[in-house]
Structures are given as structure tokens and as C-alpha cells.
Amino acid sequence: MKKTALFCALLLQACMVWAGGLVAGAPGSFVFTDKGYFADKPITVHYYKARSAGPDARVMMVIHGAERQGSRMRDNWMPFAEKNKLIVLAPEFDEARFSSRLFNMGGIESRDRSQWSFQIIEDLFDFVRADEGLSASDYLLFGHSAGGQFVQRFMLLADAPRVSVAVAANAGSYTMPSYPGLMDDKFPYALNESIVGPEKLKQVFSRKLIVLLGEADTQTDAANLPKARQATAQGSNRFERGSNFFAQAQAQAQKLGTPLAWERVTVPGVGHDSRRMSQAAARLLFESAK
């Protein structure tokens, strides 16, 4: 009964929000229910719409880590909203509905793309864009820790993500952008050529992805550091794993004879800290471009 009452309250809150669109200048939330495979998995979306945000506003999708707190990630990005005319959307992938298989891994262990949770982000963008009357044809994407895993796999495997720039920060494991040999780890920790072939991989390498790494994110015994054999083979800590991921991308791009639009950026003195990594990402996205 308590779960039913809570669900009804969330639905009522969603109806109240969308009756007049997103409320500008104050943090809020609404419930978004996708279609198809995810129709029985509604998610709470924490948002902040800048007072300066009009039809030309940019959409900033921010993905939380293993703590599953979308409100915290939204709050990290609120200081950058007004100056940059942002609508910040932080979907919360609760553990009851979205296991690590569906969240961190994006559902890619299923060969059925309709079961990949990346599509929720694309559909959420369409929903908000239509309701707010936005002219934006793409959005910005940031994820930290487990959210960094989600973002990295999204940019590597999704067919045609409408992402202008993505930042994958401090991810704990990766799908490596290379094809395994007979003795190497297989998909989903490396590519499967039947899913992303060489020509598709060239397109993937042209996408704007920033691998953002805290130089102090070097703990080897952190409770939420992925300990699977395939993950530890990528490096002893998150900094090593991210560096090895980018190095493999460079090697594979050279092998394919194609440019690599990805960047590796490190943040001195910062460890596994979503707020400070968000600040670093905001500098890259909004200050470096000016």
C-alpha cells in the first residue's frame, strides 16, 4: 500500500508539473515513463530550468553514479544553468527497476537494442523538447562514476545519439573500443564486430567524447570500484582504466586510419568527487568554447 501511495503521489506531481511546463528558477522533479520495453519502469527526473532559458535553451542531461541520487547531480549543475541558458535534466535510475545490467551497462548484454536503456535519454529529450517548445536539435551529456560507464557505452554503441558533446567522468569500467583476439575479454568489455563494425566505429570516433579523469581517483580498494576480472584487467584504479580506454581508442583509430575526435582530460587534485568533476566538465563545456 505504501508503494502504491508513493507511486500515485509521484504521478500526481508529474501531472502538476507538466500542466504548466517546467517551472523556471526552482529545482523540481517529475515522473517520466518511456514506451516499449521500459513502459513499466517510470523514472523520476530531477530538473532545473534557468530563468534565462527560452526556446533557444540548451538541454544538459546529467547521469548520477552508483548512489542513484539524481537530485544531487542536478544540484551539482544548477550553478551553471543561468549563465548558459540550460535546462538541466537528471534522470534517476533507481536500483529496484534498473539493476547494474540496465544502468551501468546500459542493457547492452541483450542483443535486442529495444532493451538498451540509452533510448530513455533520447526519448526524454524529445519529450522535454516538445513540451518546452525548444529549438535544440541536440543535447549535452555528462555522467560520473557509474553514470560515466553509462555515458561511455552510450556514445560507443548507440546508433545515432543526438549528443553535441558527452563527458564520461571517473568511470569504473569500460567497453573497450577494440576487437578482442582469441584470448582477450569479449563483449560487453570489448567490442563485438557484429554490433559495431569497423565502418561504424569510424563514425563513433568522430563523436565528441571527453574522457574526464580525476588524477587522485586512484583508490584500489574503494567499495564501489568494479571488481570483476574484466574490469580489473583494464587497470588497478579508475584513473588507470580511463587512461587505458583512451589509449586503446587512439590505437584503434590509427589502425582504422581515421581521426579521433575524443579527448582525455585530467583534473589535478580531484578524486572520486561528482561535484568537483561536474565543475571541471562545466569549464570545458562552457568556458573553453568561448
Secondary structure, 3 states (H helix, E strand, C coil): CHHHHHHHHHHHHHHHHHHCCCCECCCEEEEECCCHHHCCCCEEEEEEECCCCCCCCEEEEEECCCCCCHHHHHHHHHHHHHHHCEEEEEEECCCCCCCCCCCCCCCCCCCCHHHCCHHHHHHHHHHHHHHHCCCCCCEEEEEECHHHHHHHHHHHHCCCCCEEEEEEECCCCCCECCCCCCCCCCCCCECCCCCCCHHHHHHHHCCCEEEEEECCCCCCCCCCCCCCHHHHCCCCCHHHHHHHHHHHHHHHHHHHCCCCCCEEEEECCCCCCHHHHHHHHHHHHHHCCC
